Amino acid sequence: MLFFACQDNYQRVGEEAGEMIYPQGVAQDFTLVYTEAREELDNEDLGNTRVIAVLSSPISEDYDNLRFKYRTFPRGLKVEFFDEDNNRSVVTADSGVIYSGTNLIDLRGHVVIETHDGKKLEAPQLYWDRTNEWIFTQGKFTYTNPEDGTVMDGEGMDFNRDFSFFKAHKTYGLMTIKEAQS
């Protein structure tokens, strides 16, 4: 029996060499506040604006200099959303990618969404379509609703940003169904 071992010493050059990709900017330990004007501003007075979201992260790498633009958050991120009544909902994840061209956000790791009214969604990965304000995954999830005592586990789901429409693909878990009193 005879064994041969080969080693790849070939130097890759030209088109076959891997392209070195560098971010155009890196931000460390930052907080970004998104605001919107309630009505069109005619001067620099910010008294008529409201905070709609606060994004914070230990590091962000900006790759908007590439043909397919994106921004990464390799060490996690936290986003606080505020509705019209200034109620706060929080999204946290171990890492994330914002794809600028498609307006899609990919959250990975221990993703947790906690709404202002106590609802909680946990999943290893979630996608958020910012254009349609639609959140979805094909992976496993746990949804807790303290209002009706529901703890639902499942695989695959879609819902809108305020949880007023929620569609689970496959579910299992504990659900309390309230009966109407006559």
Secondary structure, 3 states (H helix, E strand, C coil): CCCCCCCCCCCCCHHHCCCCCCCCEEEEEEEEEEEEECCCCCCCCCCCEEEEEEEEEEEEEECCCCCCCEEEECCCEEEEEECCCCCEEEEEECEEEEECCCCEEEEEEEEEEECCCCCEEEEEEEEEECCCCEEEEEEEEEEEECCCCEEEEEEEEEEECCCCCEEEEEEEEECCCCCCCC
